[in-house]
């Protein structure tokens, strides 16, 4: 289960060349589709940015890539739902537009369950990450990276501000 303000399918999770792992170059989108094809139930709830407009700016003013993510998983075994922020009843049209475009779902959770090693029990092990995990572009971080030395390698394309040119 994944919830997120933004879940970008093109990011890679392992980027440190000193810690290479088999399959480390696979993108998040490819990984989720592969796991879903293997029979893992993959459910995603992603904020639907109302400023994402196909003909104008598909990734939205906040560069959430929500439409791209929804399109990427369409007709796959990954269940991706784009969830807008809807105003309460009784608001004016202007207030409704303001609420649906300015306020976001900002939850970030990843919940993974698996069999308990040994296979002797029907119980499952659950690991959850709540908050602090941004599965979107511009947010890759490690606790020990230098500020500028890795901008052209492992942090390539991760330093951006989508709101100002």
C-alpha positions in Angstrom: 0.0 0.0 0.0 1.3 3.4 -0.9 -0.2 6.9 -0.3 1.5 10.0 -1.4 1.3 13.6 -2.3 3.4 12.6 -5.3 4.5 9.2 -6.5 6.8 9.5 -9.5 7.3 6.3 -11.5 10.6 7.3 -13.0 12.7 7.6 -9.9 15.2 4.9 -8.9 15.5 3.9 -5.3 19.1 2.8 -5.2 21.5 5.4 -6.6 24.7 5.2 -4.6 27.4 3.6 -6.9 29.2 2.4 -3.8 26.2 0.3 -2.8 25.1 -1.3 -6.0 22.5 -4.0 -5.7 21.1 -6.4 -8.4 18.2 -4.6 -10.0 19.2 -1.3 -8.4 18.7 0.6 -11.6 15.0 -0.3 -11.9 12.6 2.5 -11.6 9.8 2.6 -9.0 7.2 2.2 -11.7 8.8 -0.8 -13.2 9.3 -2.4 -9.8 5.7 -1.9 -8.8 4.4 -3.3 -12.1 6.7 -6.3 -11.8 5.6 -7.1 -8.3 2.0 -6.7 -9.2 2.5 -9.1 -12.1 4.0 -11.6 -9.7 0.8 -11.6 -7.7 1.5 -8.9 -5.1 -1.4 -6.7 -4.5 -0.2 -3.1 -5.1 -2.6 -0.4 -4.1 -1.8 3.3 -4.4 -3.7 6.5 -3.3 -2.1 9.5 -5.0 -3.2 13.2 -4.6 -5.0 14.4 -7.7 -3.4 17.8 -8.4 -6.2 19.9 -10.1 -3.6 21.9 -11.9 -2.4 18.9 -13.9 -4.0 19.6 -17.2 -3.1 17.4 -20.2 -2.9 20.2 -22.8 -1.2 22.8 -20.6 1.0 21.3 -17.9 0.6 17.6 -17.4 2.8 17.4 -14.3 0.9 20.3 -12.6 2.1 23.5 -11.0 3.7 21.5 -8.1 5.3 19.0 -10.5 3.6 16.1 -8.8 3.3 14.0 -12.0 0.0 12.6 -10.8 -1.5 12.3 -14.3 1.6 10.6 -15.6 1.5 8.2 -12.6 -2.2 7.4 -13.2 -1.6 6.9 -17.0 1.5 4.8 -16.3 -0.4 2.3 -14.3 -3.6 2.2 -16.4 -4.3 -1.3 -17.7 -1.8 -2.9 -15.4 -2.1 -5.0 -12.3 -1.2 -1.9 -10.1 -4.3 -0.2 -8.7 -3.6 3.5 -8.7 -6.3 6.0 -7.6 -5.9 9.7 -8.0 -7.7 11.3 -5.1 -8.6 15.0 -5.3 -9.1 17.3 -2.3 -12.8 18.1 -2.3 -14.4 21.0 -0.4 -17.1 20.6 2.2 -20.7 21.1 1.0 -22.0 24.7 1.2 -18.9 26.4 -0.1 -19.0 28.8 -3.0 -17.6 27.9 -6.4 -14.6 30.1 -5.8 -14.0 28.6 -2.3 -14.3 25.1 -3.8 -11.8 25.9 -6.5 -9.4 27.4 -3.9 -9.7 24.4 -1.6 -9.3 21.8 -4.4 -6.2 23.5 -5.9 -4.4 25.0 -2.9 -4.7 22.3 -0.2 -3.3 18.9 -0.7 -3.3 15.4 0.7 0.2 15.3 2.1 0.3 11.9 3.6 3.2 9.7 2.8 2.9 6.0 3.8 4.4 2.8 2.5 3.1 -0.5 4.0 4.6 -3.8 3.0 3.6 -7.2 4.3 5.4 -10.5 3.7 5.5 -14.0 5.0 7.4 -14.6 8.2 10.7 -16.2 7.4 10.6 -20.0 8.0 7.1 -20.4 6.5 5.7 -22.2 9.5 3.1 -19.7 10.4 0.1 -18.2 8.7 0.9 -14.9 10.3 2.5 -12.1 8.2 5.1 -9.5 9.0 4.2 -5.9 8.3 6.7 -3.1 7.9 5.4 0.5 7.6 7.0 3.8 6.8 5.0 6.8 7.7 6.1 10.3 6.8 9.4 11.4 5.5 9.3 9.1 2.4 8.8 11.2 -0.7 8.6 8.9 -3.7 8.8 11.8 -6.1 11.4 13.7 -8.1 13.5 16.2 -6.3 13.5 14.5 -2.9 16.2 11.8 -3.0 18.3 12.0 0.2 20.7 10.1 2.2 22.0 10.9 5.7 25.6 11.2 4.7 25.7 12.9 1.3 27.6 16.1 0.6 25.6 19.1 -0.4 26.9 19.7 -3.9 29.4 17.0 -4.9 26.7 14.5 -6.0 24.4 16.8 -7.9 25.7 15.5 -11.3 25.5 11.8 -10.2 23.2 10.3 -7.6 21.3 13.5 -7.0 21.0 14.4 -10.7 17.7 16.1 -11.4 16.8 16.2 -7.7 17.5 19.9 -7.2 14.6 21.9 -8.6 11.9 24.3 -7.7 8.8 23.8 -9.9 7.1 27.0 -8.8 9.6 29.6 -10.1 11.3 29.6 -13.5 
